Amino acid sequence: MEKEQRLEAYEKMMQAVLRSYEDAKDKMQKLKDQGKEKSATYRQLMGSKMQYQNMISLYKIYGLLEDGEEVR
């Protein structure tokens, strides 16, 4: 794989992680509004959100993502 292709693949992956994080956060809020914080779905989303949050933190540590950078 060429460098340009790798960079493009990385950018797509990073955007997918950011979108997935926001999606999990939104779904968790909807469940919370319904009083379903103890549901299996909510807990599964919490685990996913934490995983995505960890990845985003690594991107920031290595200077690949700026604070406040949004999903494109």
C-alpha positions in Angstrom: 0.0 0.0 0.0 1.4 3.4 -1.0 1.8 6.2 1.6 -1.0 8.2 0.0 -3.4 5.2 0.2 -2.3 4.6 3.9 -3.0 8.2 4.8 -6.4 8.1 3.1 -7.3 4.9 4.9 -6.1 6.4 8.2 -8.3 9.5 7.7 -11.3 7.3 6.9 -10.7 5.2 10.0 -10.3 8.3 12.3 -13.5 9.8 11.0 -15.3 6.4 11.5 -14.1 6.3 15.1 -15.2 9.9 15.7 -18.7 9.2 14.2 -19.0 6.0 16.2 -18.2 7.8 19.4 -20.8 10.5 18.7 -23.4 7.9 17.7 -22.8 5.9 20.9 -23.0 9.1 23.0 -26.3 10.1 21.3 -27.9 6.7 21.7 -26.8 6.6 25.4 -28.5 10.0 25.9 -31.7 8.8 24.4 -31.7 5.7 26.6 -30.9 7.8 29.6 -33.8 10.1 28.8 -36.0 7.0 28.8 -34.7 5.9 32.2 -32.9 2.9 30.7 -29.4 3.4 32.2 -29.4 -0.1 33.6 -30.3 -1.8 30.3 -27.9 -4.2 28.6 -27.9 -1.9 25.5 -26.9 1.1 27.5 -24.0 -0.8 29.2 -22.9 -2.1 25.8 -22.9 1.4 24.4 -20.9 2.6 27.4 -18.2 0.0 26.7 -18.1 1.0 23.0 -18.0 4.7 23.9 -15.1 4.1 26.3 -13.2 2.2 23.6 -13.7 5.0 21.0 -12.8 7.6 23.6 -9.5 5.8 24.3 -8.7 5.7 20.6 -9.4 9.4 20.3 -7.2 10.1 23.3 -4.3 8.3 21.6 -4.9 10.3 18.4 -4.6 13.5 20.5 -1.5 12.2 22.4 0.3 11.6 19.1 -0.8 15.0 17.7 -3.0 13.4 15.0 -6.2 15.1 16.3 -6.6 18.6 17.7 -8.8 19.3 20.7 -12.3 20.2 19.5 -11.7 18.7 16.0 -15.1 17.5 14.7 -16.4 14.8 12.5 -16.2 15.6 8.8 
